[in-house]
Amino acid sequence: MPDEFVNVRIPKSLYEEISRRVKESGGEFKDVEEYVTFVLNEVVKEDEEENVYTPEEEEEIKRRLKQLGYL
């Protein structure tokens, strides 16, 4: 089943800047929509990657780093 799409409003000045970047990308992106989708996917992935460890795992990592003298 293909993804459904929705419209998102952005300031015209931002749209124009993105359009300029698309043109300068050397064909990496076909249009503003593809560029914005790529950037938003990267932001979402980055946010998900930040929560890789559970709080317990983070505490264990900190404990080990302290033992090694890094903290």
mmJSON file of the N, C-alpha and C atoms, coordinates in Angstrom:
{"data_MODEL":{"atom_site":{
"group_PDB":["ATOM","ATOM","ATOM","ATOM","ATOM","ATOM","ATOM","ATOM","ATOM","ATOM","ATOM","ATOM","ATOM","ATOM","ATOM","ATOM","ATOM","ATOM","ATOM","ATOM","ATOM","ATOM","ATOM","ATOM","ATOM","ATOM","ATOM","ATOM","ATOM","ATOM","ATOM","ATOM","ATOM","ATOM","ATOM","ATOM","ATOM","ATOM","ATOM","ATOM","ATOM","ATOM","ATOM","ATOM","ATOM","ATOM","ATOM","ATOM","ATOM","ATOM","ATOM","ATOM","ATOM","ATOM","ATOM","ATOM","ATOM","ATOM","ATOM","ATOM","ATOM","ATOM","ATOM","ATOM","ATOM","ATOM","ATOM","ATOM","ATOM","ATOM","ATOM","ATOM","ATOM","ATOM","ATOM","ATOM","ATOM","ATOM","ATOM","ATOM","ATOM","ATOM","ATOM","ATOM","ATOM","ATOM","ATOM","ATOM","ATOM","ATOM","ATOM","ATOM","ATOM","ATOM","ATOM","ATOM","ATOM","ATOM","ATOM","ATOM","ATOM","ATOM","ATOM","ATOM","ATOM","ATOM","ATOM","ATOM","ATOM","ATOM","ATOM","ATOM","ATOM","ATOM","ATOM","ATOM","ATOM","ATOM","ATOM","ATOM","ATOM","ATOM","ATOM","ATOM","ATOM","ATOM","ATOM","ATOM","ATOM","ATOM","ATOM","ATOM","ATOM","ATOM","ATOM","ATOM","ATOM","ATOM","ATOM","ATOM","ATOM","ATOM","ATOM","ATOM","ATOM","ATOM","ATOM","ATOM","ATOM","ATOM","ATOM","ATOM","ATOM","ATOM","ATOM","ATOM","ATOM","ATOM","ATOM","ATOM","ATOM","ATOM","ATOM","ATOM","ATOM","ATOM","ATOM","ATOM","ATOM","ATOM","ATOM","ATOM","ATOM","ATOM","ATOM","ATOM","ATOM","ATOM","ATOM","ATOM","ATOM","ATOM","ATOM","ATOM","ATOM","ATOM","ATOM","ATOM","ATOM","ATOM","ATOM","ATOM","ATOM","ATOM","ATOM","ATOM","ATOM","ATOM","ATOM","ATOM","ATOM","ATOM","ATOM","ATOM","ATOM","ATOM","ATOM","ATOM","ATOM","ATOM","ATOM","ATOM","ATOM"],
"id":[1,2,3,4,5,6,7,8,9,10,11,12,13,14,15,16,17,18,19,20,21,22,23,24,25,26,27,28,29,30,31,32,33,34,35,36,37,38,39,40,41,42,43,44,45,46,47,48,49,50,51,52,53,54,55,56,57,58,59,60,61,62,63,64,65,66,67,68,69,70,71,72,73,74,75,76,77,78,79,80,81,82,83,84,85,86,87,88,89,90,91,92,93,94,95,96,97,98,99,100,101,102,103,104,105,106,107,108,109,110,111,112,113,114,115,116,117,118,119,120,121,122,123,124,125,126,127,128,129,130,131,132,133,134,135,136,137,138,139,140,141,142,143,144,145,146,147,148,149,150,151,152,153,154,155,156,157,158,159,160,161,162,163,164,165,166,167,168,169,170,171,172,173,174,175,176,177,178,179,180,181,182,183,184,185,186,187,188,189,190,191,192,193,194,195,196,197,198,199,200,201,202,203,204,205,206,207,208,209,210,211,212,213],
"type_symbol":["N","C","C","N","C","C","N","C","C","N","C","C","N","C","C","N","C","C","N","C","C","N","C","C","N","C","C","N","C","C","N","C","C","N","C","C","N","C","C","N","C","C","N","C","C","N","C","C","N","C","C","N","C","C","N","C","C","N","C","C","N","C","C","N","C","C","N","C","C","N","C","C","N","C","C","N","C","C","N","C","C","N","C","C","N","C","C","N","C","C","N","C","C","N","C","C","N","C","C","N","C","C","N","C","C","N","C","C","N","C","C","N","C","C","N","C","C","N","C","C","N","C","C","N","C","C","N","C","C","N","C","C","N","C","C","N","C","C","N","C","C","N","C","C","N","C","C","N","C","C","N","C","C","N","C","C","N","C","C","N","C","C","N","C","C","N","C","C","N","C","C","N","C","C","N","C","C","N","C","C","N","C","C","N","C","C","N","C","C","N","C","C","N","C","C","N","C","C","N","C","C","N","C","C","N","C","C","N","C","C","N","C","C"],
"label_atom_id":["N","CA","C","N","CA","C","N","CA","C","N","CA","C","N","CA","C","N","CA","C","N","CA","C","N","CA","C","N","CA","C","N","CA","C","N","CA","C","N","CA","C","N","CA","C","N","CA","C","N","CA","C","N","CA","C","N","CA","C","N","CA","C","N","CA","C","N","CA","C","N","CA","C","N","CA","C","N","CA","C","N","CA","C","N","CA","C","N","CA","C","N","CA","C","N","CA","C","N","CA","C","N","CA","C","N","CA","C","N","CA","C","N","CA","C","N","CA","C","N","CA","C","N","CA","C","N","CA","C","N","CA","C","N","CA","C","N","CA","C","N","CA","C","N","CA","C","N","CA","C","N","CA","C","N","CA","C","N","CA","C","N","CA","C","N","CA","C","N","CA","C","N","CA","C","N","CA","C","N","CA","C","N","CA","C","N","CA","C","N","CA","C","N","CA","C","N","CA","C","N","CA","C","N","CA","C","N","CA","C","N","CA","C","N","CA","C","N","CA","C","N","CA","C","N","CA","C","N","CA","C","N","CA","C","N","CA","C","N","CA","C","N","CA","C","N","CA","C"],
"label_alt_id":[null,null,null,null,null,null,null,null,null,null,null,null,null,null,null,null,null,null,null,null,null,null,null,null,null,null,null,null,null,null,null,null,null,null,null,null,null,null,null,null,null,null,null,null,null,null,null,null,null,null,null,null,null,null,null,null,null,null,null,null,null,null,null,null,null,null,null,null,null,null,null,null,null,null,null,null,null,null,null,null,null,null,null,null,null,null,null,null,null,null,null,null,null,null,null,null,null,null,null,null,null,null,null,null,null,null,null,null,null,null,null,null,null,null,null,null,null,null,null,null,null,null,null,null,null,null,null,null,null,null,null,null,null,null,null,null,null,null,null,null,null,null,null,null,null,null,null,null,null,null,null,null,null,null,null,null,null,null,null,null,null,null,null,null,null,null,null,null,null,null,null,null,null,null,null,null,null,null,null,null,null,null,null,null,null,null,null,null,null,null,null,null,null,null,null,null,null,null,null,null,null,null,null,null,null,null,null,null,null,null,null,null,null],
"label_comp_id":["MET","MET","MET","PRO","PRO","PRO","ASP","ASP","ASP","GLU","GLU","GLU","PHE","PHE","PHE","VAL","VAL","VAL","ASN","ASN","ASN","VAL","VAL","VAL","ARG","ARG","ARG","ILE","ILE","ILE","PRO","PRO","PRO","LYS","LYS","LYS","SER","SER","SER","LEU","LEU","LEU","TYR","TYR","TYR","GLU","GLU","GLU","GLU","GLU","GLU","ILE","ILE","ILE","SER","SER","SER","ARG","ARG","ARG","ARG","ARG","ARG","VAL","VAL","VAL","LYS","LYS","LYS","GLU","GLU","GLU","SER","SER","SER","GLY","GLY","GLY","GLY","GLY","GLY","GLU","GLU","GLU","PHE","PHE","PHE","LYS","LYS","LYS","ASP","ASP","ASP","VAL","VAL","VAL","GLU","GLU","GLU","GLU","GLU","GLU","TYR","TYR","TYR","VAL","VAL","VAL","THR","THR","THR","PHE","PHE","PHE","VAL","VAL","VAL","LEU","LEU","LEU","ASN","ASN","ASN","GLU","GLU","GLU","VAL","VAL","VAL","VAL","VAL","VAL","LYS","LYS","LYS","GLU","GLU","GLU","ASP","ASP","ASP","GLU","GLU","GLU","GLU","GLU","GLU","GLU","GLU","GLU","ASN","ASN","ASN","VAL","VAL","VAL","TYR","TYR","TYR","THR","THR","THR","PRO","PRO","PRO","GLU","GLU","GLU","GLU","GLU","GLU","GLU","GLU","GLU","GLU","GLU","GLU","GLU","GLU","GLU","ILE","ILE","ILE","LYS","LYS","LYS","ARG","ARG","ARG","ARG","ARG","ARG","LEU","LEU","LEU","LYS","LYS","LYS","GLN","GLN","GLN","LEU","LEU","LEU","GLY","GLY","GLY","TYR","TYR","TYR","LEU","LEU","LEU"],
"label_asym_id":["A","A","A","A","A","A","A","A","A","A","A","A","A","A","A","A","A","A","A","A","A","A","A","A","A","A","A","A","A","A","A","A","A","A","A","A","A","A","A","A","A","A","A","A","A","A","A","A","A","A","A","A","A","A","A","A","A","A","A","A","A","A","A","A","A","A","A","A","A","A","A","A","A","A","A","A","A","A","A","A","A","A","A","A","A","A","A","A","A","A","A","A","A","A","A","A","A","A","A","A","A","A","A","A","A","A","A","A","A","A","A","A","A","A","A","A","A","A","A","A","A","A","A","A","A","A","A","A","A","A","A","A","A","A","A","A","A","A","A","A","A","A","A","A","A","A","A","A","A","A","A","A","A","A","A","A","A","A","A","A","A","A","A","A","A","A","A","A","A","A","A","A","A","A","A","A","A","A","A","A","A","A","A","A","A","A","A","A","A","A","A","A","A","A","A","A","A","A","A","A","A","A","A","A","A","A","A","A","A","A","A","A","A"],
"label_entity_id":["1","1","1","1","1","1","1","1","1","1","1","1","1","1","1","1","1","1","1","1","1","1","1","1","1","1","1","1","1","1","1","1","1","1","1","1","1","1","1","1","1","1","1","1","1","1","1","1","1","1","1","1","1","1","1","1","1","1","1","1","1","1","1","1","1","1","1","1","1","1","1","1","1","1","1","1","1","1","1","1","1","1","1","1","1","1","1","1","1","1","1","1","1","1","1","1","1","1","1","1","1","1","1","1","1","1","1","1","1","1","1","1","1","1","1","1","1","1","1","1","1","1","1","1","1","1","1","1","1","1","1","1","1","1","1","1","1","1","1","1","1","1","1","1","1","1","1","1","1","1","1","1","1","1","1","1","1","1","1","1","1","1","1","1","1","1","1","1","1","1","1","1","1","1","1","1","1","1","1","1","1","1","1","1","1","1","1","1","1","1","1","1","1","1","1","1","1","1","1","1","1","1","1","1","1","1","1","1","1","1","1","1","1"],
"label_seq_id":[1,1,1,2,2,2,3,3,3,4,4,4,5,5,5,6,6,6,7,7,7,8,8,8,9,9,9,10,10,10,11,11,11,12,12,12,13,13,13,14,14,14,15,15,15,16,16,16,17,17,17,18,18,18,19,19,19,20,20,20,21,21,21,22,22,22,23,23,23,24,24,24,25,25,25,26,26,26,27,27,27,28,28,28,29,29,29,30,30,30,31,31,31,32,32,32,33,33,33,34,34,34,35,35,35,36,36,36,37,37,37,38,38,38,39,39,39,40,40,40,41,41,41,42,42,42,43,43,43,44,44,44,45,45,45,46,46,46,47,47,47,48,48,48,49,49,49,50,50,50,51,51,51,52,52,52,53,53,53,54,54,54,55,55,55,56,56,56,57,57,57,58,58,58,59,59,59,60,60,60,61,61,61,62,62,62,63,63,63,64,64,64,65,65,65,66,66,66,67,67,67,68,68,68,69,69,69,70,70,70,71,71,71],
"pdbx_PDB_ins_code":[null,null,null,null,null,null,null,null,null,null,null,null,null,null,null,null,null,null,null,null,null,null,null,null,null,null,null,null,null,null,null,null,null,null,null,null,null,null,null,null,null,null,null,null,null,null,null,null,null,null,null,null,null,null,null,null,null,null,null,null,null,null,null,null,null,null,null,null,null,null,null,null,null,null,null,null,null,null,null,null,null,null,null,null,null,null,null,null,null,null,null,null,null,null,null,null,null,null,null,null,null,null,null,null,null,null,null,null,null,null,null,null,null,null,null,null,null,null,null,null,null,null,null,null,null,null,null,null,null,null,null,null,null,null,null,null,null,null,null,null,null,null,null,null,null,null,null,null,null,null,null,null,null,null,null,null,null,null,null,null,null,null,null,null,null,null,null,null,null,null,null,null,null,null,null,null,null,null,null,null,null,null,null,null,null,null,null,null,null,null,null,null,null,null,null,null,null,null,null,null,null,null,null,null,null,null,null,null,null,null,null,null,null],
"Cartn_x":[0.843,0.0,0.89,0.768,1.611,1.264,2.274,2.05,1.03,0.24,-0.644,0.129,-0.251,0.447,-0.488,0.114,-0.609,0.167,-0.502,0.145,0.658,1.816,2.4,2.744,2.39,2.68,4.001,4.836,6.097,6.211,7.009,7.18,7.776,7.339,7.805,9.316,9.874,11.323,12.074,11.544,12.159,12.028,10.858,10.649,11.657,11.861,12.798,14.231,14.614,15.96,16.126,15.118,15.185,15.242,14.469,14.472,15.871,16.533,17.901,18.831,18.688,19.535,19.281,18.021,17.687,18.399,18.365,19.014,20.526,21.108,22.551,22.971,22.006,22.342,22.838,22.831,23.326,22.468,21.18,20.278,20.068,20.676,20.474,19.008,18.331,16.91,16.163,14.993,14.255,13.41,13.005,12.188,12.222,11.557,11.531,10.896,9.84,9.153,10.096,10.872,11.805,12.884,13.366,14.382,13.831,12.642,12.044,11.764,11.279,11.028,12.318,13.396,14.692,15.154,15.105,15.571,14.741,13.445,12.584,12.832,13.031,13.365,14.663,15.656,16.937,16.769,15.97,15.735,15.032,14.033,13.293,14.219,15.038,15.987,16.966,17.474,18.431,17.806,16.563,15.857,15.678,15.365,15.193,16.511,17.6,18.914,19.386,18.908,19.312,18.81,17.76,17.163,17.548,18.808,19.273,19.345,19.761,19.971,18.831,18.521,17.549,18.231,17.47,18.089,19.049,18.711,19.589,20.905,20.814,22.029,22.904,22.275,23.034,23.775,23.121,23.766,24.954,24.802,25.896,27.066,26.769,27.834,28.561,27.816,28.435,29.305,28.818,29.582,30.908,30.842,32.058,33.024,32.495,33.361,34.036,33.303,33.907,35.033,34.806,35.841,37.086,36.897,38.038,38.654,38.035,38.588,38.166,37.182,36.733,35.706,35.064,34.069,34.461],
"Cartn_y":[-1.182,0.0,1.247,2.106,3.296,4.292,5.086,6.117,7.142,7.624,8.744,10.02,11.1,12.359,13.412,14.373,15.522,16.781,17.902,19.175,19.805,20.439,21.168,22.565,23.569,24.943,25.382,26.008,26.581,27.992,28.846,30.205,30.172,31.104,31.163,31.336,32.123,32.337,31.028,30.185,28.88,27.99,28.006,27.242,27.662,28.953,29.456,29.022,29.031,28.577,27.09,26.302,24.864,24.629,25.377,25.252,25.541,26.55,26.879,25.7,25.113,23.97,22.762,22.546,21.438,21.634,22.856,23.142,22.934,23.277,23.147,21.723,20.835,19.481,18.592,19.099,18.312,17.104,17.232,16.131,15.134,15.39,14.474,14.432,15.57,15.668,16.175,15.587,15.995,17.249,17.492,18.674,18.985,20.066,20.515,19.453,18.83,17.814,16.656,16.2,15.106,15.529,16.765,17.296,17.375,17.944,18.107,16.743,15.802,14.455,13.818,13.967,13.422,14.036,15.353,16.039,15.635,15.587,15.203,13.761,12.87,11.486,11.408,12.192,12.202,12.709,13.749,14.299,13.279,12.601,11.595,10.443,9.975,8.887,9.295,10.53,11.026,11.054,11.494,11.549,10.147,9.186,7.804,7.215,7.559,7.029,7.551,8.73,9.292,8.438,7.702,6.892,5.423,5.171,3.814,3.013,3.638,2.933,3.187,2.171,2.35,3.147,3.726,4.451,3.565,2.296,1.37,1.166,1.025,0.854,2.101,3.271,4.516,4.593,4.205,4.215,3.256,2.092,1.116,1.663,2.324,2.926,3.996,4.842,5.886,5.274,4.196,3.529,3.01,2.393,1.851,2.957,4.041,5.158,5.787,5.848,6.359,5.441,4.141,3.178,3.331,3.694,3.867,5.25,6.125,7.45,8.493,8.193,9.145,10.136,9.79,10.698,11.014],
"Cartn_z":[0.0,0.0,0.0,-0.977,-1.037,0.065,0.43,1.444,0.956,1.905,1.606,1.89,1.258,1.437,2.019,2.72,3.25,2.879,2.913,2.621,3.906,3.804,4.927,4.428,5.204,4.804,5.407,4.577,5.047,4.485,5.125,4.601,3.183,2.372,0.988,0.916,1.819,1.805,2.044,2.913,3.157,1.92,1.31,0.084,-0.987,-1.139,-2.149,-1.839,-0.573,-0.185,-0.481,-0.156,-0.437,-1.947,-2.694,-4.144,-4.697,-4.158,-4.575,-4.284,-3.103,-2.732,-3.633,-3.999,-4.901,-6.234,-6.754,-8.035,-7.942,-6.782,-6.594,-6.226,-5.999,-5.554,-6.686,-7.899,-9.018,-9.344,-9.153,-9.486,-8.363,-7.193,-6.064,-5.637,-5.755,-5.421,-6.65,-6.912,-8.11,-7.886,-6.622,-6.347,-4.848,-4.483,-3.083,-2.191,-2.654,-1.856,-1.493,-2.46,-2.197,-1.204,-1.328,-0.417,1.009,1.143,2.474,3.098,2.318,2.829,3.32,2.552,2.953,4.275,4.371,5.582,6.789,6.646,7.779,8.197,7.24,7.586,8.365,7.978,8.684,10.12,10.297,11.632,12.512,11.964,12.733,13.106,12.158,12.451,13.534,13.44,14.427,15.812,15.878,17.154,17.728,16.876,17.325,17.8,17.137,17.496,18.85,19.243,20.533,21.689,21.494,22.546,22.389,22.108,21.865,23.161,24.252,25.515,26.499,27.291,28.367,29.481,30.388,31.506,32.305,32.453,33.188,32.445,31.125,30.319,30.381,30.346,30.448,31.782,32.873,34.184,34.215,33.605,33.55,32.739,31.643,30.828,31.628,32.319,33.142,34.238,34.867,35.918,35.367,34.196,33.59,33.184,32.647,32.264,33.494,34.6,35.845,36.303,36.223,36.619,35.756,34.505,33.614,33.717,34.525,34.741,33.723,32.906,31.906,32.437,33.535,34.143,35.557],
"occupancy":[1.0,1.0,1.0,1.0,1.0,1.0,1.0,1.0,1.0,1.0,1.0,1.0,1.0,1.0,1.0,1.0,1.0,1.0,1.0,1.0,1.0,1.0,1.0,1.0,1.0,1.0,1.0,1.0,1.0,1.0,1.0,1.0,1.0,1.0,1.0,1.0,1.0,1.0,1.0,1.0,1.0,1.0,1.0,1.0,1.0,1.0,1.0,1.0,1.0,1.0,1.0,1.0,1.0,1.0,1.0,1.0,1.0,1.0,1.0,1.0,1.0,1.0,1.0,1.0,1.0,1.0,1.0,1.0,1.0,1.0,1.0,1.0,1.0,1.0,1.0,1.0,1.0,1.0,1.0,1.0,1.0,1.0,1.0,1.0,1.0,1.0,1.0,1.0,1.0,1.0,1.0,1.0,1.0,1.0,1.0,1.0,1.0,1.0,1.0,1.0,1.0,1.0,1.0,1.0,1.0,1.0,1.0,1.0,1.0,1.0,1.0,1.0,1.0,1.0,1.0,1.0,1.0,1.0,1.0,1.0,1.0,1.0,1.0,1.0,1.0,1.0,1.0,1.0,1.0,1.0,1.0,1.0,1.0,1.0,1.0,1.0,1.0,1.0,1.0,1.0,1.0,1.0,1.0,1.0,1.0,1.0,1.0,1.0,1.0,1.0,1.0,1.0,1.0,1.0,1.0,1.0,1.0,1.0,1.0,1.0,1.0,1.0,1.0,1.0,1.0,1.0,1.0,1.0,1.0,1.0,1.0,1.0,1.0,1.0,1.0,1.0,1.0,1.0,1.0,1.0,1.0,1.0,1.0,1.0,1.0,1.0,1.0,1.0,1.0,1.0,1.0,1.0,1.0,1.0,1.0,1.0,1.0,1.0,1.0,1.0,1.0,1.0,1.0,1.0,1.0,1.0,1.0,1.0,1.0,1.0,1.0,1.0,1.0],
"B_iso_or_equiv":[0.0,0.0,0.0,0.0,0.0,0.0,0.0,0.0,0.0,0.0,0.0,0.0,0.0,0.0,0.0,0.0,0.0,0.0,0.0,0.0,0.0,0.0,0.0,0.0,0.0,0.0,0.0,0.0,0.0,0.0,0.0,0.0,0.0,0.0,0.0,0.0,0.0,0.0,0.0,0.0,0.0,0.0,0.0,0.0,0.0,0.0,0.0,0.0,0.0,0.0,0.0,0.0,0.0,0.0,0.0,0.0,0.0,0.0,0.0,0.0,0.0,0.0,0.0,0.0,0.0,0.0,0.0,0.0,0.0,0.0,0.0,0.0,0.0,0.0,0.0,0.0,0.0,0.0,0.0,0.0,0.0,0.0,0.0,0.0,0.0,0.0,0.0,0.0,0.0,0.0,0.0,0.0,0.0,0.0,0.0,0.0,0.0,0.0,0.0,0.0,0.0,0.0,0.0,0.0,0.0,0.0,0.0,0.0,0.0,0.0,0.0,0.0,0.0,0.0,0.0,0.0,0.0,0.0,0.0,0.0,0.0,0.0,0.0,0.0,0.0,0.0,0.0,0.0,0.0,0.0,0.0,0.0,0.0,0.0,0.0,0.0,0.0,0.0,0.0,0.0,0.0,0.0,0.0,0.0,0.0,0.0,0.0,0.0,0.0,0.0,0.0,0.0,0.0,0.0,0.0,0.0,0.0,0.0,0.0,0.0,0.0,0.0,0.0,0.0,0.0,0.0,0.0,0.0,0.0,0.0,0.0,0.0,0.0,0.0,0.0,0.0,0.0,0.0,0.0,0.0,0.0,0.0,0.0,0.0,0.0,0.0,0.0,0.0,0.0,0.0,0.0,0.0,0.0,0.0,0.0,0.0,0.0,0.0,0.0,0.0,0.0,0.0,0.0,0.0,0.0,0.0,0.0,0.0,0.0,0.0,0.0,0.0,0.0],
"pdbx_formal_charge":[null,null,null,null,null,null,null,null,null,null,null,null,null,null,null,null,null,null,null,null,null,null,null,null,null,null,null,null,null,null,null,null,null,null,null,null,null,null,null,null,null,null,null,null,null,null,null,null,null,null,null,null,null,null,null,null,null,null,null,null,null,null,null,null,null,null,null,null,null,null,null,null,null,null,null,null,null,null,null,null,null,null,null,null,null,null,null,null,null,null,null,null,null,null,null,null,null,null,null,null,null,null,null,null,null,null,null,null,null,null,null,null,null,null,null,null,null,null,null,null,null,null,null,null,null,null,null,null,null,null,null,null,null,null,null,null,null,null,null,null,null,null,null,null,null,null,null,null,null,null,null,null,null,null,null,null,null,null,null,null,null,null,null,null,null,null,null,null,null,null,null,null,null,null,null,null,null,null,null,null,null,null,null,null,null,null,null,null,null,null,null,null,null,null,null,null,null,null,null,null,null,null,null,null,null,null,null,null,null,null,null,null,null],
"auth_seq_id":[1,1,1,2,2,2,3,3,3,4,4,4,5,5,5,6,6,6,7,7,7,8,8,8,9,9,9,10,10,10,11,11,11,12,12,12,13,13,13,14,14,14,15,15,15,16,16,16,17,17,17,18,18,18,19,19,19,20,20,20,21,21,21,22,22,22,23,23,23,24,24,24,25,25,25,26,26,26,27,27,27,28,28,28,29,29,29,30,30,30,31,31,31,32,32,32,33,33,33,34,34,34,35,35,35,36,36,36,37,37,37,38,38,38,39,39,39,40,40,40,41,41,41,42,42,42,43,43,43,44,44,44,45,45,45,46,46,46,47,47,47,48,48,48,49,49,49,50,50,50,51,51,51,52,52,52,53,53,53,54,54,54,55,55,55,56,56,56,57,57,57,58,58,58,59,59,59,60,60,60,61,61,61,62,62,62,63,63,63,64,64,64,65,65,65,66,66,66,67,67,67,68,68,68,69,69,69,70,70,70,71,71,71],
"auth_comp_id":["MET","MET","MET","PRO","PRO","PRO","ASP","ASP","ASP","GLU","GLU","GLU","PHE","PHE","PHE","VAL","VAL","VAL","ASN","ASN","ASN","VAL","VAL","VAL","ARG","ARG","ARG","ILE","ILE","ILE","PRO","PRO","PRO","LYS","LYS","LYS","SER","SER","SER","LEU","LEU","LEU","TYR","TYR","TYR","GLU","GLU","GLU","GLU","GLU","GLU","ILE","ILE","ILE","SER","SER","SER","ARG","ARG","ARG","ARG","ARG","ARG","VAL","VAL","VAL","LYS","LYS","LYS","GLU","GLU","GLU","SER","SER","SER","GLY","GLY","GLY","GLY","GLY","GLY","GLU","GLU","GLU","PHE","PHE","PHE","LYS","LYS","LYS","ASP","ASP","ASP","VAL","VAL","VAL","GLU","GLU","GLU","GLU","GLU","GLU","TYR","TYR","TYR","VAL","VAL","VAL","THR","THR","THR","PHE","PHE","PHE","VAL","VAL","VAL","LEU","LEU","LEU","ASN","ASN","ASN","GLU","GLU","GLU","VAL","VAL","VAL","VAL","VAL","VAL","LYS","LYS","LYS","GLU","GLU","GLU","ASP","ASP","ASP","GLU","GLU","GLU","GLU","GLU","GLU","GLU","GLU","GLU","ASN","ASN","ASN","VAL","VAL","VAL","TYR","TYR","TYR","THR","THR","THR","PRO","PRO","PRO","GLU","GLU","GLU","GLU","GLU","GLU","GLU","GLU","GLU","GLU","GLU","GLU","GLU","GLU","GLU","ILE","ILE","ILE","LYS","LYS","LYS","ARG","ARG","ARG","ARG","ARG","ARG","LEU","LEU","LEU","LYS","LYS","LYS","GLN","GLN","GLN","LEU","LEU","LEU","GLY","GLY","GLY","TYR","TYR","TYR","LEU","LEU","LEU"],
"auth_asym_id":["A","A","A","A","A","A","A","A","A","A","A","A","A","A","A","A","A","A","A","A","A","A","A","A","A","A","A","A","A","A","A","A","A","A","A","A","A","A","A","A","A","A","A","A","A","A","A","A","A","A","A","A","A","A","A","A","A","A","A","A","A","A","A","A","A","A","A","A","A","A","A","A","A","A","A","A","A","A","A","A","A","A","A","A","A","A","A","A","A","A","A","A","A","A","A","A","A","A","A","A","A","A","A","A","A","A","A","A","A","A","A","A","A","A","A","A","A","A","A","A","A","A","A","A","A","A","A","A","A","A","A","A","A","A","A","A","A","A","A","A","A","A","A","A","A","A","A","A","A","A","A","A","A","A","A","A","A","A","A","A","A","A","A","A","A","A","A","A","A","A","A","A","A","A","A","A","A","A","A","A","A","A","A","A","A","A","A","A","A","A","A","A","A","A","A","A","A","A","A","A","A","A","A","A","A","A","A","A","A","A","A","A","A"],
"auth_atom_id":["N","CA","C","N","CA","C","N","CA","C","N","CA","C","N","CA","C","N","CA","C","N","CA","C","N","CA","C","N","CA","C","N","CA","C","N","CA","C","N","CA","C","N","CA","C","N","CA","C","N","CA","C","N","CA","C","N","CA","C","N","CA","C","N","CA","C","N","CA","C","N","CA","C","N","CA","C","N","CA","C","N","CA","C","N","CA","C","N","CA","C","N","CA","C","N","CA","C","N","CA","C","N","CA","C","N","CA","C","N","CA","C","N","CA","C","N","CA","C","N","CA","C","N","CA","C","N","CA","C","N","CA","C","N","CA","C","N","CA","C","N","CA","C","N","CA","C","N","CA","C","N","CA","C","N","CA","C","N","CA","C","N","CA","C","N","CA","C","N","CA","C","N","CA","C","N","CA","C","N","CA","C","N","CA","C","N","CA","C","N","CA","C","N","CA","C","N","CA","C","N","CA","C","N","CA","C","N","CA","C","N","CA","C","N","CA","C","N","CA","C","N","CA","C","N","CA","C","N","CA","C","N","CA","C","N","CA","C","N","CA","C","N","CA","C","N","CA","C"],
"pdbx_PDB_model_num":[1,1,1,1,1,1,1,1,1,1,1,1,1,1,1,1,1,1,1,1,1,1,1,1,1,1,1,1,1,1,1,1,1,1,1,1,1,1,1,1,1,1,1,1,1,1,1,1,1,1,1,1,1,1,1,1,1,1,1,1,1,1,1,1,1,1,1,1,1,1,1,1,1,1,1,1,1,1,1,1,1,1,1,1,1,1,1,1,1,1,1,1,1,1,1,1,1,1,1,1,1,1,1,1,1,1,1,1,1,1,1,1,1,1,1,1,1,1,1,1,1,1,1,1,1,1,1,1,1,1,1,1,1,1,1,1,1,1,1,1,1,1,1,1,1,1,1,1,1,1,1,1,1,1,1,1,1,1,1,1,1,1,1,1,1,1,1,1,1,1,1,1,1,1,1,1,1,1,1,1,1,1,1,1,1,1,1,1,1,1,1,1,1,1,1,1,1,1,1,1,1,1,1,1,1,1,1,1,1,1,1,1,1]
}}}
